[in-house]
Amino acid sequence: MFEMKDIIYIIGAGAIGKALAVFLQLKGEEVILIRGTIDGEPAHEENLQVLLPDGTNRSAAIRVDTLSNLNHLDGTVVLTNKSYGNAQLAEKLITKARQRPIILLQNGLSIEQPFLDANYTEIYRCVLFATSQQIDQTTIRFKPVAPSAIGVIKSAGSQLSTIVEQLSSTDFPFRQEPDIQPVIWKKAITNAVFNSVCPLLNVDNGIFQRNEAALTIGHRVIKECTAVANALDVKLRPEDVVASLLLISRLSDGQLISTLQDINNKRQTEIETLNFEIVRLAENLGMVHLIQETRLLGELTRLKSDISRG
């Protein structure tokens, strides 16, 4: 078992990554924010500000770097990049961080598979219960909903408690989760609803608590997706997932879901690891005929994203 360093590398300079970097630096951790898709630029500092729901803000000067400037990542590696980049990132990190703990703060199903295939030694999944929206290049609006769960995907000697303590702060808390798969699935299913319905209606996350017709669509998608989860021996009740959908909708009222933010900014979305990954798993089970609404909403969201990017 390695001795964990104080340094935390956050790969992905989006809204979640920037907010986490600010909170951790203010806590006293050494943080480097890495732009995962850009190489060759010199390291520099960015003065970042995070706006909190109570009207206060947190500010810090964060070191920003690129992977090409770093030979080894001798510390904890946190991924907040878009999950569609994980295959390329697993290849890039194989000589830099394969023996380090990799913590995925990302949405979706099966997103850890490239790191498992490459035989990384310490892999953890985090299920985020927070929303974050970038106002401009240096300003982020952040809203915690509940402590975000971290659990083990692969570990010879789990350092879960150490990782949770290292990443947690008052403004962005984390917790240990001994059985992470049901939590991953529950969040992925709610995200399959949020990340398709909200972009298609061009509305914020609060729509499901405000509009009965939108909630009815959510009910139907959740029923389809929980059937797939249960067939894979991940036991979920549709009513529990609906309750989670409503809780998140209420607590993140006014916030835009990440897929809508991506479409508005003409960026690729993560819909492939949500609706379409559930469809893929259903196909493997011979159940694809049972999740037609989940598939259709995913196809429409992907089409809207493609149109927005020309």
C-alpha positions in Angstrom: 0.0 0.0 0.0 1.4 3.4 -1.0 1.6 6.4 1.3 -0.8 9.0 0.1 0.6 12.3 -0.7 -1.0 15.6 0.1 -1.3 16.7 -3.5 -4.6 16.3 -5.3 -4.7 16.3 -9.1 -8.2 17.3 -10.5 -8.5 16.4 -14.2 -11.3 18.4 -15.8 -11.5 22.1 -15.6 -15.2 22.4 -15.8 -17.7 23.6 -13.2 -17.4 20.7 -10.7 -13.6 20.5 -11.1 -13.1 24.2 -10.5 -15.4 24.3 -7.5 -13.7 21.3 -5.9 -10.3 22.8 -6.5 -11.3 26.0 -4.7 -12.8 24.2 -1.7 -9.9 21.9 -1.3 -7.3 24.7 -1.5 -9.1 26.8 1.0 -9.1 23.7 3.3 -5.3 23.6 3.0 -4.8 20.9 0.4 -2.3 21.2 -2.4 -4.3 21.2 -5.6 -3.4 21.1 -9.3 -6.3 21.6 -11.8 -5.5 19.8 -15.1 -7.1 20.6 -18.4 -7.5 17.0 -19.7 -8.1 17.8 -23.4 -5.3 20.4 -23.9 -1.6 19.8 -23.9 1.5 21.9 -24.3 0.4 25.0 -22.5 2.5 26.4 -19.6 1.3 26.2 -16.1 -0.5 29.3 -14.8 -2.7 30.5 -11.9 -6.4 31.2 -12.3 -8.3 33.3 -9.7 -11.6 31.3 -9.3 -14.7 32.3 -7.4 -17.5 29.9 -6.3 -21.0 31.4 -5.5 -22.9 29.5 -2.8 -26.7 29.3 -2.3 -26.6 31.5 0.9 -25.1 34.4 -1.1 -21.5 34.0 0.1 -18.6 33.1 -2.1 -15.3 31.3 -1.9 -12.2 32.4 -3.9 -8.8 31.0 -4.4 -5.9 31.2 -6.9 -5.6 27.7 -8.4 -2.6 26.3 -10.3 -3.8 25.1 -13.7 -1.6 22.7 -15.8 -1.7 20.1 -18.6 -0.9 16.4 -18.5 2.0 16.9 -21.0 3.8 19.0 -18.4 3.6 16.3 -15.7 5.7 13.1 -15.9 4.1 11.5 -12.8 1.0 12.2 -10.8 2.2 11.4 -7.3 -1.0 11.8 -5.3 -4.7 11.4 -5.6 -6.2 11.7 -9.1 -9.8 12.9 -9.3 -11.6 12.9 -12.6 -14.2 15.6 -13.2 -13.8 15.6 -17.0 -16.6 14.4 -19.3 -16.8 10.6 -19.1 -16.7 10.2 -22.9 -13.0 11.0 -22.6 -12.1 8.2 -20.2 -10.8 5.8 -22.8 -8.3 8.3 -24.0 -7.5 9.5 -20.5 -6.8 5.9 -19.2 -4.3 5.5 -22.0 -2.6 8.9 -21.2 -2.4 8.2 -17.5 -1.1 4.6 -17.7 2.6 5.6 -17.3 1.8 8.6 -15.0 -0.7 7.3 -12.5 -1.7 3.6 -12.9 -0.6 2.9 -9.3 -2.4 5.9 -7.9 -6.0 6.1 -6.6 -8.3 7.2 -9.4 -11.6 8.7 -8.2 -14.3 9.2 -10.8 -16.5 12.2 -10.1 -18.6 11.6 -13.2 -22.1 10.7 -14.3 -23.0 7.5 -16.1 -22.7 3.7 -16.2 -19.6 1.6 -17.1 -17.4 4.8 -17.1 -14.7 3.0 -15.1 -14.3 0.2 -17.7 -11.3 1.8 -19.5 -9.4 1.9 -16.2 -10.3 -1.7 -15.3 -9.2 -2.8 -18.8 -5.9 -1.1 -18.3 -5.4 -2.8 -14.9 -5.3 0.4 -12.7 -4.8 -0.7 -9.1 -7.1 1.7 -7.2 -10.4 2.7 -8.7 -13.2 4.5 -6.9 -16.6 5.9 -8.0 -18.2 9.0 -6.7 -21.9 9.7 -7.1 -22.3 13.4 -7.0 -25.1 15.0 -5.1 -24.3 18.6 -6.1 -25.0 20.9 -9.0 -22.5 23.3 -10.5 -22.9 25.8 -13.3 -20.2 27.9 -14.8 -21.2 31.6 -15.1 -18.0 32.7 -16.9 -14.5 31.4 -17.2 -13.6 32.1 -13.5 -17.0 32.1 -11.8 -19.0 29.0 -10.8 -22.4 28.7 -9.1 -22.3 25.7 -6.8 -25.2 24.0 -4.8 -24.7 20.9 -2.7 -27.7 18.7 -2.3 -26.3 16.0 0.0 -22.9 14.5 0.9 -21.6 12.8 -2.3 -21.1 9.0 -2.0 -17.7 7.4 -2.8 -17.3 3.6 -3.0 -14.7 1.1 -4.1 -14.7 -0.4 -7.7 -11.2 -2.0 -7.4 -8.8 -1.9 -4.5 -6.2 -4.4 -3.1 -6.3 -2.5 0.2 -9.0 0.1 0.3 -8.1 3.6 1.4 -11.7 4.7 1.1 -11.9 6.5 4.5 -8.6 8.4 3.8 -9.8 9.5 0.4 -13.2 10.6 1.7 -11.5 12.6 4.4 -9.0 14.1 2.0 -11.7 15.3 -0.5 -14.3 16.5 2.0 -14.9 20.1 2.9 -17.6 22.0 4.7 -18.9 23.3 1.4 -18.5 20.1 -0.6 -18.9 17.0 1.7 -18.4 13.4 0.8 -19.3 10.1 2.5 -18.2 6.5 2.4 -20.6 4.1 0.6 -20.0 0.4 1.2 -22.2 -0.7 -1.7 -21.8 1.8 -4.4 -23.5 0.0 -7.4 -27.1 0.7 -6.3 -26.2 4.3 -5.7 -24.5 4.6 -9.1 -27.6 3.1 -10.8 -30.1 5.2 -8.9 -28.2 8.4 -9.9 -27.7 7.2 -13.5 -31.4 6.6 -13.9 -32.4 10.0 -12.5 -29.7 11.5 -14.8 -31.2 9.7 -17.7 -34.4 11.6 -16.9 -32.8 15.0 -16.1 -30.3 14.9 -19.0 -32.9 14.2 -21.6 -36.1 15.8 -20.5 -34.6 19.1 -19.3 -32.6 19.8 -22.5 -35.5 18.8 -24.8 -37.8 21.2 -22.9 -35.0 23.7 -22.4 -35.9 24.1 -18.7 -34.1 23.9 -15.4 -33.9 20.9 -13.0 -37.0 22.1 -11.0 -39.4 21.1 -13.8 -40.3 17.8 -12.2 -41.5 19.3 -9.0 -43.4 22.0 -10.8 -45.0 20.1 -13.7 -47.0 16.9 -13.4 -46.7 16.0 -17.1 -42.9 16.2 -16.9 -43.0 14.0 -13.8 -45.2 11.5 -15.5 -42.6 11.1 -18.2 -40.0 10.7 -15.5 -42.0 7.9 -13.9 -42.2 6.0 -17.2 -38.4 6.2 -17.9 -37.6 5.2 -14.3 -39.9 2.2 -14.6 -38.1 1.1 -17.7 -34.6 1.6 -16.4 -35.1 0.0 -13.0 -36.3 -3.2 -14.8 -32.8 -3.3 -16.4 -31.1 -2.7 -13.1 -33.0 -5.4 -11.4 -32.2 -7.9 -14.2 -28.5 -7.2 -13.5 -29.1 -7.9 -9.8 -29.0 -4.2 -8.8 -32.1 -4.1 -6.7 -34.0 -0.8 -7.0 -37.6 0.2 -6.5 -39.1 2.6 -9.0 -40.8 4.6 -6.2 -37.4 5.2 -4.5 -35.8 6.5 -7.7 -38.8 8.8 -8.2 -38.4 10.1 -4.7 -34.8 10.8 -5.5 -35.7 12.6 -8.7 -38.1 14.8 -6.9 -35.6 15.6 -4.1 -32.9 16.6 -6.6 -35.5 18.6 -8.6 -36.5 20.5 -5.5 -33.0 21.1 -4.1 -31.6 22.2 -7.5 -34.5 24.3 -8.7 -33.3 26.9 -11.0 -30.0 25.1 -12.0 -29.4 23.8 -15.5 -28.5 20.2 -15.9 -25.0 19.5 -17.4 -26.3 18.3 -20.7 -28.4 21.4 -21.3 -25.3 23.5 -20.4 -23.3 21.5 -22.9 -25.8 21.9 -25.7 -26.0 25.6 -25.0 -22.2 25.8 -25.2 -22.1 23.6 -28.3 -20.2 20.8 -26.5 -20.5 17.1 -26.7 -22.8 15.6 -24.1 -22.6 12.5 -21.8 -25.9 11.0 -23.0 -24.0 8.0 -24.4 -23.1 6.9 -20.8 -26.7 7.5 -19.6 -29.7 6.6 -21.8 -27.6 4.8 -24.4 -25.6 2.7 -21.9 -28.8 1.5 -20.3 -30.1 0.7 -23.8 -26.9 -1.3 -24.6 -27.2 -3.2 -21.3 -30.8 -3.9 -22.1 -29.9 -5.2 -25.5 -27.4 -7.6 -23.9 -30.2 -8.9 -21.7 -32.7 -9.2 -24.6 -34.9 -6.5 -22.9 -34.4 -3.6 -25.4 -38.1 -3.7 -26.4 -39.0 -2.7 -22.8 -37.0 0.6 -22.8 -38.3 2.4 -25.9 -39.0 5.7 -24.2 -35.5 5.8 -22.6 -34.1 5.2 -26.1 -36.3 7.8 -27.8 -35.5 10.5 -25.3 -31.8 9.7 -25.7 -32.0 9.9 -29.5 -33.8 13.2 -29.4 -31.2 14.6 -27.0 -28.3 13.4 -29.1 -30.0 14.9 -32.2 -30.5 18.3 -30.5 -26.8 18.2 -29.4 -25.7 17.4 -33.0 -27.8 20.2 -34.4 -26.4 22.7 -31.9 -22.8 21.8 -32.9 -23.6 22.1 -36.6 
